[in-house]
């Protein structure tokens, strides 16, 4: 695929073609019906969903925006999934039509309002798996464990039935991005390599990199255990020196972790309670993660990324004996692919259901390594049916 250059006659031709694909023929009746539906949906979200709960006397509770407490527990009356649905609707309504690397075309807005998801509800671990369509949980877990292992070949994932990296690891795609010397499936120094071996010289997917580079994930765990107030608990997948060696540069590229010690009602200084021997005991810390994602495919990628980084935060909290607190998702170029528009119009009309609970079977503490798929059990995931969307490569 040749890059599109502004001002090229070829681009002008393709832009017209994209607009013809993305914009259906105008009909006054259809336009008025769509505007009525949008107005009704927004009104219901603001008025009905935000006042759904009642107090014991039966009177309606006052409207409440989505809020997550510092300890990560839910305070909101409004379902947190509406954050995502509202942002999708905003892009559908106001997004700028733009060409993109894949040639599909997108509607895009830069720097949308960040989303924040609680990872526990009154101490019960929860996983923000979107419910207005089914999220491929097997793939979320398998890919995350693949990252943690530092693996850079798509073949182990594909053999496990997770095909999400097959397109970028294909012979055709590798040749198209100047990586014809790589074997099929060798994606280069992508996410897992940067997490576990940042700065090491990449050879190929088969090389053993033990002890090479900076193990950022291990450092995150060490700092959380030994210096939880550190302001440098950061993991970055964005390595400019390696970008040209990657089949696909990282979209979710930067995460910062933060431990909070919630105030008790009787103690506003976060110092904890005194033990029998007079020493102050610090309350159990709550782990928070803030993710920055430069490129955000709202239809397919973002629901997956929310679940993945929420699960990563749960894993790290489990290893560090912390309470999972919250995930904040900050987005750069947030976009809807043109061929996802109709599917997302269906999704934004659906009503969210309760997020599932997460059970981790593994004993607390230990290493961040050695996780297995069987260590995770998700209870009560009852999403709406799947909505098919094509992945642009």
MIPA-871619 format. One record per residue (C-alpha): residue in three letters; x, z, y negated; residue number from 1. Coordinates in nm, 3 decimals. Each point is the difference from the previous one (the first is absolute). Layout:
# residues N
(atom "Ala",(X,Z,Y),NUM),
...
This chain:
# residues 393
(atom "Unk",(0.000,0.000,0.000),1),
(atom "Unk",(0.155,-0.110,-0.330),2),
(atom "Unk",(-0.025,0.249,-0.289),3),
(atom "Unk",(-0.261,-0.072,-0.263),4),
(atom "Unk",(0.146,-0.046,-0.348),5),
(atom "Unk",(-0.205,0.033,-0.316),6),
(atom "Unk",(-0.029,-0.330,-0.176),7),
(atom "Unk",(0.059,-0.213,0.309),8),
(atom "Unk",(-0.251,-0.274,0.062),9),
(atom "Unk",(-0.007,0.116,0.361),10),
(atom "Unk",(-0.098,0.349,-0.114),11),
(atom "Unk",(-0.277,-0.135,-0.225),12),
(atom "Unk",(-0.141,-0.191,0.294),13),
(atom "Unk",(0.019,0.303,0.228),14),
(atom "Unk",(-0.150,0.227,-0.266),15),
(atom "Unk",(-0.305,-0.224,-0.022),16),
(atom "Unk",(-0.019,-0.003,0.378),17),
(atom "Unk",(0.016,0.380,0.016),18),
(atom "Unk",(-0.266,0.037,-0.266),19),
(atom "Unk",(-0.225,-0.237,0.193),20),
(atom "Unk",(0.046,0.217,0.309),21),
(atom "Unk",(-0.048,0.330,-0.179),22),
(atom "Unk",(-0.285,-0.079,-0.237),23),
(atom "Unk",(-0.331,-0.107,0.150),24),
(atom "Unk",(-0.242,-0.231,-0.182),25),
(atom "Unk",(-0.192,0.174,-0.279),26),
(atom "Unk",(-0.363,0.092,0.051),27),
(atom "Unk",(-0.189,0.202,-0.265),28),
(atom "Unk",(-0.212,0.170,0.266),29),
(atom "Unk",(0.303,0.097,0.209),30),
(atom "Unk",(0.186,0.117,-0.311),31),
(atom "Unk",(-0.287,0.226,-0.112),32),
(atom "Unk",(-0.047,0.136,0.350),33),
(atom "Unk",(0.372,0.081,0.028),34),
(atom "Unk",(0.003,0.172,-0.340),35),
(atom "Unk",(-0.306,0.205,0.093),36),
(atom "Unk",(0.161,0.104,0.328),37),
(atom "Unk",(0.323,0.101,-0.176),38),
(atom "Unk",(-0.191,0.200,-0.261),39),
(atom "Unk",(-0.214,0.173,0.264),40),
(atom "Unk",(0.304,0.084,0.216),41),
(atom "Unk",(0.194,0.151,-0.291),42),
(atom "Unk",(-0.302,0.200,-0.113),43),
(atom "Unk",(-0.056,0.138,0.347),44),
(atom "Unk",(0.365,0.099,0.032),45),
(atom "Unk",(0.004,0.180,-0.333),46),
(atom "Unk",(-0.337,0.171,0.024),47),
(atom "Unk",(-0.108,0.033,0.362),48),
(atom "Unk",(0.327,0.044,0.191),49),
(atom "Unk",(0.146,0.243,-0.249),50),
(atom "Unk",(-0.307,0.226,0.006),51),
(atom "Unk",(-0.077,-0.014,0.369),52),
(atom "Unk",(0.075,0.365,0.075),53),
(atom "Unk",(-0.229,0.285,-0.091),54),
(atom "Unk",(0.043,0.372,-0.045),55),
(atom "Unk",(-0.185,0.255,0.219),56),
(atom "Unk",(-0.295,0.003,-0.242),57),
(atom "Unk",(-0.050,-0.372,0.056),58),
(atom "Unk",(0.093,-0.114,-0.350),59),
(atom "Unk",(0.235,-0.295,-0.033),60),
(atom "Unk",(0.366,0.071,-0.058),61),
(atom "Unk",(0.154,-0.136,-0.323),62),
(atom "Unk",(0.183,-0.333,0.017),63),
(atom "Unk",(0.363,0.029,0.111),64),
(atom "Unk",(0.282,-0.252,-0.003),65),
(atom "Unk",(0.234,-0.021,0.298),66),
(atom "Unk",(0.257,0.279,-0.023),67),
(atom "Unk",(0.254,0.134,0.245),68),
(atom "Unk",(0.123,0.355,-0.039),69),
(atom "Unk",(0.372,0.078,-0.019),70),
(atom "Unk",(-0.019,0.135,0.354),71),
(atom "Unk",(-0.141,-0.334,0.115),72),
(atom "Unk",(-0.350,0.123,0.088),73),
(atom "Unk",(-0.307,-0.193,-0.112),74),
(atom "Unk",(-0.186,0.118,-0.307),75),
(atom "Unk",(-0.193,-0.319,-0.057),76),
(atom "Unk",(-0.369,-0.064,0.058),77),
(atom "Unk",(0.067,-0.373,-0.008),78),
(atom "Unk",(0.163,-0.159,0.307),79),
(atom "Unk",(0.366,-0.085,-0.063),80),
(atom "Unk",(-0.042,-0.345,0.155),81),
(atom "Unk",(-0.193,-0.105,-0.312),82),
(atom "Unk",(0.336,-0.003,-0.181),83),
(atom "Unk",(0.098,-0.297,0.215),84),
(atom "Unk",(-0.337,-0.170,-0.015),85),
(atom "Unk",(-0.017,0.032,-0.380),86),
(atom "Unk",(0.346,-0.154,-0.041),87),
(atom "Unk",(-0.092,-0.291,0.226),88),
(atom "Unk",(-0.316,-0.054,-0.206),89),
(atom "Unk",(0.205,0.011,-0.321),90),
(atom "Unk",(0.227,-0.275,0.129),91),
(atom "Unk",(-0.295,-0.210,0.114),92),
(atom "Unk",(-0.158,0.038,-0.345),93),
(atom "Unk",(0.304,-0.023,-0.226),94),
(atom "Unk",(0.302,-0.116,0.201),95),
(atom "Unk",(0.224,-0.275,-0.135),96),
(atom "Unk",(0.021,-0.308,0.219),97),
(atom "Unk",(0.365,-0.050,0.094),98),
(atom "Unk",(0.210,-0.215,0.236),99),
(atom "Unk",(0.205,0.189,0.257),100),
(atom "Unk",(0.283,-0.036,0.248),101),
(atom "Unk",(-0.229,-0.083,0.293),102),
(atom "Unk",(-0.187,-0.280,-0.178),103),
(atom "Unk",(-0.336,0.167,0.060),104),
(atom "Unk",(-0.066,0.117,-0.357),105),
(atom "Unk",(-0.109,0.344,-0.114),106),
(atom "Unk",(-0.205,0.187,-0.257),107),
(atom "Unk",(0.228,0.270,-0.137),108),
(atom "Unk",(0.019,0.300,-0.233),109),
(atom "Unk",(0.321,0.186,-0.079),110),
(atom "Unk",(0.031,0.380,0.008),111),
(atom "Unk",(-0.347,0.108,0.105),112),
(atom "Unk",(-0.101,0.366,-0.008),113),
(atom "Unk",(0.193,0.182,0.277),114),
(atom "Unk",(-0.195,0.127,0.300),115),
(atom "Unk",(0.036,0.355,0.133),116),
(atom "Unk",(-0.108,0.111,0.346),117),
(atom "Unk",(-0.018,0.353,0.137),118),
(atom "Unk",(0.175,0.049,0.333),119),
(atom "Unk",(-0.178,0.323,0.089),120),
(atom "Unk",(-0.349,0.135,-0.042),121),
(atom "Unk",(0.009,0.380,-0.023),122),
(atom "Unk",(0.314,-0.007,0.212),123),
(atom "Unk",(-0.128,-0.250,0.260),124),
(atom "Unk",(0.232,-0.305,0.013),125),
(atom "Unk",(-0.182,-0.321,-0.087),126),
(atom "Unk",(0.108,-0.363,0.001),127),
(atom "Unk",(-0.131,-0.234,-0.274),128),
(atom "Unk",(-0.085,-0.291,0.229),129),
(atom "Unk",(-0.240,-0.217,-0.198),130),
(atom "Unk",(-0.344,-0.007,0.153),131),
(atom "Unk",(-0.168,-0.294,-0.174),132),
(atom "Unk",(0.178,-0.217,0.255),133),
(atom "Unk",(0.198,0.084,0.313),134),
(atom "Unk",(0.373,0.049,-0.060),135),
(atom "Unk",(0.227,-0.098,0.291),136),
(atom "Unk",(0.124,0.353,0.078),137),
(atom "Unk",(0.214,-0.101,0.298),138),
(atom "Unk",(0.198,-0.233,-0.224),139),
(atom "Unk",(0.036,0.264,-0.275),140),
(atom "Unk",(0.154,0.250,0.244),141),
(atom "Unk",(0.213,-0.255,0.185),142),
(atom "Unk",(0.146,-0.151,-0.317),143),
(atom "Unk",(0.073,0.341,-0.154),144),
(atom "Unk",(0.186,0.117,0.312),145),
(atom "Unk",(0.187,-0.335,-0.005),146),
(atom "Unk",(0.109,0.077,-0.358),147),
(atom "Unk",(0.108,0.353,0.093),148),
(atom "Unk",(0.210,-0.139,0.287),149),
(atom "Unk",(0.179,-0.232,-0.244),150),
(atom "Unk",(-0.097,-0.306,0.204),151),
(atom "Unk",(0.021,-0.344,-0.165),152),
(atom "Unk",(-0.131,-0.233,0.271),153),
(atom "Unk",(-0.367,-0.093,0.016),154),
(atom "Unk",(0.019,-0.054,0.376),155),
(atom "Unk",(-0.054,0.364,0.112),156),
(atom "Unk",(-0.312,0.019,-0.217),157),
(atom "Unk",(-0.128,-0.333,0.128),158),
(atom "Unk",(0.059,0.106,0.362),159),
(atom "Unk",(-0.212,0.310,-0.072),160),
(atom "Unk",(-0.286,-0.220,-0.120),161),
(atom "Unk",(0.066,0.045,-0.373),162),
(atom "Unk",(0.048,-0.349,-0.144),163),
(atom "Unk",(0.014,0.079,-0.373),164),
(atom "Unk",(0.367,-0.100,-0.038),165),
(atom "Unk",(-0.008,-0.305,0.230),166),
(atom "Unk",(-0.054,-0.247,-0.283),167),
(atom "Unk",(0.298,0.122,-0.203),168),
(atom "Unk",(0.219,0.007,0.312),169),
(atom "Unk",(-0.089,-0.350,0.118),170),
(atom "Unk",(0.259,-0.278,0.023),171),
(atom "Unk",(-0.187,-0.204,-0.261),172),
(atom "Unk",(-0.016,0.284,-0.252),173),
(atom "Unk",(0.361,0.114,0.044),174),
(atom "Unk",(0.120,-0.357,-0.049),175),
(atom "Unk",(-0.215,-0.035,-0.313),176),
(atom "Unk",(0.167,0.300,-0.170),177),
(atom "Unk",(0.357,-0.098,0.086),178),
(atom "Unk",(0.041,0.224,0.305),179),
(atom "Unk",(0.037,-0.272,0.262),180),
(atom "Unk",(0.300,0.181,0.148),181),
(atom "Unk",(-0.224,0.290,0.108),182),
(atom "Unk",(-0.165,0.028,0.339),183),
(atom "Unk",(-0.379,-0.015,0.014),184),
(atom "Unk",(-0.137,0.343,-0.092),185),
(atom "Unk",(0.310,0.115,-0.191),186),
(atom "Unk",(-0.146,0.100,-0.337),187),
(atom "Unk",(0.324,0.118,-0.157),188),
(atom "Unk",(0.058,0.336,-0.177),189),
(atom "Unk",(-0.367,0.074,-0.065),190),
(atom "Unk",(-0.178,0.335,-0.039),191),
(atom "Unk",(0.131,0.197,0.297),192),
(atom "Unk",(0.360,-0.108,-0.059),193),
(atom "Unk",(-0.015,0.116,-0.362),194),
(atom "Unk",(-0.167,0.329,0.094),195),
(atom "Unk",(0.265,0.086,0.261),196),
(atom "Unk",(0.314,-0.203,-0.091),197),
(atom "Unk",(-0.014,-0.075,-0.374),198),
(atom "Unk",(0.325,-0.167,-0.112),199),
(atom "Unk",(0.125,-0.093,0.348),200),
(atom "Unk",(0.109,-0.360,0.057),201),
(atom "Unk",(-0.275,-0.181,0.190),202),
(atom "Unk",(0.110,-0.215,0.294),203),
(atom "Unk",(-0.308,-0.063,0.213),204),
(atom "Unk",(-0.292,0.177,0.164),205),
(atom "Unk",(0.199,0.079,0.317),206),
(atom "Unk",(0.292,0.184,-0.165),207),
(atom "Unk",(0.027,0.378,0.035),208),
(atom "Unk",(0.019,0.150,-0.351),209),
(atom "Unk",(0.028,0.366,0.104),210),
(atom "Unk",(0.181,0.199,-0.267),211),
(atom "Unk",(0.013,-0.292,-0.244),212),
(atom "Unk",(-0.150,0.007,-0.350),213),
(atom "Unk",(-0.220,0.270,-0.151),214),
(atom "Unk",(-0.274,0.146,0.219),215),
(atom "Unk",(-0.252,0.049,-0.280),216),
(atom "Unk",(-0.278,0.126,0.225),217),
(atom "Unk",(0.223,0.270,0.151),218),
(atom "Unk",(0.110,0.099,-0.351),219),
(atom "Unk",(-0.363,0.033,-0.111),220),
(atom "Unk",(-0.068,0.236,0.289),221),
(atom "Unk",(0.319,0.201,-0.068),222),
(atom "Unk",(-0.082,0.044,-0.369),223),
(atom "Unk",(-0.358,0.103,0.072),224),
(atom "Unk",(0.124,0.267,0.239),225),
(atom "Unk",(0.288,0.130,-0.213),226),
(atom "Unk",(-0.087,-0.075,-0.363),227),
(atom "Unk",(-0.371,-0.080,-0.034),228),
(atom "Unk",(0.014,0.019,-0.382),229),
(atom "Unk",(0.244,-0.293,-0.013),230),
(atom "Unk",(-0.116,-0.282,-0.229),231),
(atom "Unk",(0.203,-0.257,0.191),232),
(atom "Unk",(-0.190,-0.008,0.328),233),
(atom "Unk",(-0.029,-0.376,0.002),234),
(atom "Unk",(0.004,-0.283,0.254),235),
(atom "Unk",(0.048,-0.359,-0.115),236),
(atom "Unk",(-0.035,-0.322,0.198),237),
(atom "Unk",(0.099,-0.211,-0.304),238),
(atom "Unk",(0.367,-0.095,0.038),239),
(atom "Unk",(0.087,-0.293,-0.232),240),
(atom "Unk",(0.319,-0.074,0.193),241),
(atom "Unk",(-0.202,-0.065,0.317),242),
(atom "Unk",(-0.308,-0.180,-0.132),243),
(atom "Unk",(0.123,-0.352,0.085),244),
(atom "Unk",(0.077,0.112,0.354),245),
(atom "Unk",(-0.360,0.109,0.062),246),
(atom "Unk",(-0.273,-0.221,0.139),247),
(atom "Unk",(-0.233,0.177,-0.246),248),
(atom "Unk",(0.109,0.240,-0.278),249),
(atom "Unk",(-0.180,0.337,0.012),250),
(atom "Unk",(-0.345,0.021,-0.156),251),
(atom "Unk",(-0.034,0.379,0.034),252),
(atom "Unk",(0.341,0.079,-0.135),253),
(atom "Unk",(0.038,0.356,-0.129),254),
(atom "Unk",(-0.130,0.344,0.094),255),
(atom "Unk",(0.058,0.340,-0.160),256),
(atom "Unk",(-0.086,0.329,0.168),257),
(atom "Unk",(-0.097,0.326,-0.170),258),
(atom "Unk",(-0.074,0.348,0.135),259),
(atom "Unk",(-0.253,0.216,-0.182),260),
(atom "Unk",(-0.069,0.369,0.052),261),
(atom "Unk",(-0.364,0.048,-0.103),262),
(atom "Unk",(-0.085,0.299,-0.213),263),
(atom "Unk",(-0.215,0.269,0.150),264),
(atom "Unk",(-0.285,0.138,-0.209),265),
(atom "Unk",(0.181,0.331,-0.041),266),
(atom "Unk",(0.339,-0.154,-0.070),267),
(atom "Unk",(0.042,-0.260,-0.271),268),
(atom "Unk",(0.378,-0.020,0.029),269),
(atom "Unk",(0.018,-0.163,0.347),270),
(atom "Unk",(0.230,0.279,0.114),271),
(atom "Unk",(-0.199,0.093,0.309),272),
(atom "Unk",(-0.103,0.338,0.130),273),
(atom "Unk",(0.220,0.300,0.068),274),
(atom "Unk",(0.072,0.079,0.365),275),
(atom "Unk",(0.008,0.349,0.152),276),
(atom "Unk",(0.372,0.035,-0.074),277),
(atom "Unk",(-0.059,-0.088,-0.365),278),
(atom "Unk",(0.146,-0.351,0.014),279),
(atom "Unk",(-0.200,-0.285,-0.148),280),
(atom "Unk",(-0.131,-0.254,0.249),281),
(atom "Unk",(-0.039,-0.354,-0.131),282),
(atom "Unk",(-0.326,-0.169,0.102),283),
(atom "Unk",(0.020,-0.295,0.234),284),
(atom "Unk",(0.091,-0.316,-0.188),285),
(atom "Unk",(-0.220,-0.308,-0.025),286),
(atom "Unk",(0.168,-0.339,0.032),287),
(atom "Unk",(-0.097,-0.283,-0.234),288),
(atom "Unk",(0.114,-0.362,0.004),289),
(atom "Unk",(-0.014,-0.254,-0.282),290),
(atom "Unk",(0.043,-0.361,0.107),291),
(atom "Unk",(0.085,-0.292,-0.228),292),
(atom "Unk",(-0.099,-0.341,0.132),293),
(atom "Unk",(0.109,-0.308,-0.195),294),
(atom "Unk",(-0.225,-0.252,0.176),295),
(atom "Unk",(-0.341,0.110,0.126),296),
(atom "Unk",(-0.223,-0.215,0.219),297),
(atom "Unk",(-0.325,0.185,-0.059),298),
(atom "Unk",(-0.188,-0.157,0.289),299),
(atom "Unk",(0.241,0.041,0.291),300),
(atom "Unk",(0.311,0.185,-0.113),301),
(atom "Unk",(-0.114,0.291,-0.216),302),
(atom "Unk",(-0.238,0.164,0.253),303),
(atom "Unk",(0.287,-0.020,0.251),304),
(atom "Unk",(0.256,0.140,-0.248),305),
(atom "Unk",(-0.222,0.294,-0.096),306),
(atom "Unk",(-0.032,0.099,0.366),307),
(atom "Unk",(0.370,-0.055,0.071),308),
(atom "Unk",(0.139,0.215,-0.282),309),
(atom "Unk",(-0.265,0.265,0.057),310),
(atom "Unk",(0.111,0.017,0.364),311),
(atom "Unk",(0.368,0.010,-0.101),312),
(atom "Unk",(-0.075,0.294,-0.230),313),
(atom "Unk",(-0.178,0.178,0.285),314),
(atom "Unk",(0.301,-0.059,0.228),315),
(atom "Unk",(0.251,0.133,-0.253),316),
(atom "Unk",(-0.222,0.300,-0.079),317),
(atom "Unk",(-0.023,0.075,0.373),318),
(atom "Unk",(0.377,-0.011,0.043),319),
(atom "Unk",(0.061,0.213,-0.313),320),
(atom "Unk",(-0.278,0.255,0.071),321),
(atom "Unk",(-0.189,-0.096,-0.314),322),
(atom "Unk",(-0.370,-0.060,-0.060),323),
(atom "Unk",(-0.083,-0.369,-0.057),324),
(atom "Unk",(-0.106,-0.016,-0.365),325),
(atom "Unk",(-0.079,-0.338,-0.153),326),
(atom "Unk",(0.097,-0.366,-0.022),327),
(atom "Unk",(0.011,-0.172,-0.339),328),
(atom "Unk",(0.013,-0.380,0.009),329),
(atom "Unk",(0.140,-0.175,-0.311),330),
(atom "Unk",(-0.035,-0.379,-0.005),331),
(atom "Unk",(0.173,-0.280,-0.188),332),
(atom "Unk",(-0.144,-0.348,0.062),333),
(atom "Unk",(-0.333,0.083,0.168),334),
(atom "Unk",(-0.165,-0.317,0.120),335),
(atom "Unk",(-0.282,-0.149,0.203),336),
(atom "Unk",(0.082,-0.323,0.182),337),
(atom "Unk",(-0.245,-0.278,-0.074),338),
(atom "Unk",(-0.099,-0.028,0.365),339),
(atom "Unk",(-0.081,0.374,0.011),340),
(atom "Unk",(-0.252,-0.003,-0.286),341),
(atom "Unk",(-0.314,-0.048,0.207),342),
(atom "Unk",(0.105,0.260,0.258),343),
(atom "Unk",(0.076,0.260,-0.267),344),
(atom "Unk",(-0.334,-0.062,-0.171),345),
(atom "Unk",(-0.157,0.113,0.326),346),
(atom "Unk",(0.229,0.302,0.030),347),
(atom "Unk",(-0.061,0.137,-0.351),348),
(atom "Unk",(-0.373,0.018,0.076),349),
(atom "Unk",(0.056,0.237,0.292),350),
(atom "Unk",(-0.027,0.376,-0.029),351),
(atom "Unk",(0.306,0.203,0.106),352),
(atom "Unk",(-0.020,0.239,0.291),353),
(atom "Unk",(0.191,0.321,0.062),354),
(atom "Unk",(0.376,-0.035,0.048),355),
(atom "Unk",(0.120,0.096,0.350),356),
(atom "Unk",(0.196,0.310,0.093),357),
(atom "Unk",(0.357,-0.028,0.126),358),
(atom "Unk",(0.143,0.204,0.286),359),
(atom "Unk",(0.375,-0.005,0.068),360),
(atom "Unk",(0.078,0.098,0.358),361),
(atom "Unk",(0.372,0.054,-0.051),362),
(atom "Unk",(0.137,0.349,-0.064),363),
(atom "Unk",(0.076,0.081,-0.363),364),
(atom "Unk",(0.356,-0.026,-0.125),365),
(atom "Unk",(0.273,-0.196,0.171),366),
(atom "Unk",(0.132,-0.343,-0.095),367),
(atom "Unk",(-0.166,-0.287,-0.182),368),
(atom "Unk",(0.110,-0.216,0.295),369),
(atom "Unk",(-0.154,-0.032,0.344),370),
(atom "Unk",(-0.364,-0.048,-0.096),371),
(atom "Unk",(-0.234,-0.176,0.243),372),
(atom "Unk",(-0.336,-0.169,-0.045),373),
(atom "Unk",(-0.158,0.268,0.219),374),
(atom "Unk",(0.102,0.273,-0.247),375),
(atom "Unk",(-0.291,-0.098,-0.227),376),
(atom "Unk",(-0.370,0.051,0.064),377),
(atom "Unk",(-0.257,-0.110,-0.258),378),
(atom "Unk",(-0.341,0.166,0.024),379),
(atom "Unk",(-0.325,-0.126,-0.147),380),
(atom "Unk",(0.096,-0.345,-0.124),381),
(atom "Unk",(-0.332,-0.181,-0.037),382),
(atom "Unk",(0.057,-0.302,-0.223),383),
(atom "Unk",(-0.226,-0.290,-0.083),384),
(atom "Unk",(0.067,-0.310,0.208),385),
(atom "Unk",(0.312,-0.213,-0.042),386),
(atom "Unk",(0.017,-0.259,-0.278),387),
(atom "Unk",(0.225,-0.293,0.089),388),
(atom "Unk",(0.260,-0.103,-0.261),389),
(atom "Unk",(0.283,-0.248,0.040),390),
(atom "Unk",(0.356,0.119,-0.057),391),
(atom "Unk",(0.200,-0.214,-0.245),392),
(atom "Unk",(0.364,-0.041,0.107),393),
